[in-house]
Amino acid sequence: LEERNEAESTATALGAVFTAHVKNTFHKLNVHAALTVTDIKASLRPAFEQAHLLQDINEREHSIPFVTIFLDEVNTSSCLGIFKELIVDRMLDGEPIPDNVFIIAACNPHRGNSLASHKEGWLQGNYYVRKLHPTLQFLMWDYGSLDSNQEKEYIA
């Protein structure tokens, strides 16, 4: 009887694990020229709330799960100051962001005339690539670019 109760408890626990609703801890913000500071704050609020919740739930644990925020094409926005505040200062409006928030950003290369123009291929049109804030520039890693064969392999 004791073995049966233990087996049922194990089955119940496993059932709960397998049917649990797991929340995604990865948040992506597609940055573009029309994005405002208000839009950015509204987009980040759920990630920060999730990070605080994870801290509260796991306060007795040795390891608190991270919430990752990916800022894509960060230098196409006119709001670079807020991104510098988030990434470098780890603050938003003078308030510290949660310790378990990991922020990573991707940016486009800034070349001479920063109005990038693509007339062929999968991307058409113009968009403005801004020069990064000097503090953000210091943190940037340049991975280079794809040669034409690599580009065909990944884009085609």
C-alpha positions, 0 to 999 in steps of 0.5 A, spaced: 500 500 500 505 504 501 509 503 495 502 504 491 501 511 494 508 513 493 507 511 486 501 515 485 504 521 488 510 520 483 505 520 478 501 526 480 507 530 481 510 528 474 503 529 471 503 536 474 510 537 471 508 535 464 502 539 464 504 545 467 504 552 463 511 554 462 512 562 461 517 564 456 523 568 459 525 571 452 523 577 450 524 580 443 523 588 442 524 589 434 526 596 434 525 601 429 524 609 427 517 610 429 518 606 436 517 612 442 520 611 449 513 610 451 513 604 447 519 601 449 517 602 456 511 599 455 514 593 451 519 592 457 514 592 463 512 585 462 519 582 462 521 586 468 514 584 472 516 577 470 523 578 473 521 580 479 516 575 480 521 570 479 525 573 484 520 573 489 518 565 488 525 563 488 528 568 493 530 562 498 534 558 492 541 559 490 539 561 483 534 565 480 532 564 473 534 570 468 529 573 464 533 575 457 531 581 453 533 582 446 533 589 443 533 588 435 536 593 431 537 598 436 541 603 432 535 604 428 531 608 433 532 615 435 531 613 442 538 611 443 539 614 450 534 609 453 538 603 451 544 606 453 540 607 460 538 600 460 544 596 458 550 600 461 547 604 467 542 598 468 536 603 470 530 605 467 527 612 469 533 612 475 530 606 477 534 599 477 532 594 473 532 587 476 538 583 477 536 577 474 534 581 467 539 580 462 539 585 456 543 583 449 542 588 443 544 587 435 545 593 431 546 595 424 553 597 421 554 605 421 557 607 414 559 614 412 552 616 410 547 612 415 541 612 410 542 605 408 539 603 402 537 596 399 534 595 392 535 588 391 534 582 395 529 580 401 530 587 404 527 593 400 527 600 402 531 605 406 532 606 414 536 610 418 542 607 422 544 611 427 551 612 430 551 608 437 552 612 443 560 612 445 558 608 451 554 603 447 560 603 442 565 601 447 561 594 448 560 593 441 562 586 438 563 586 431 562 579 428 564 582 421 559 580 415 557 574 411 560 574 404 556 573 398 556 565 398 554 565 405 549 570 404 546 566 399 546 560 403 542 563 409 538 568 406 535 564 400 
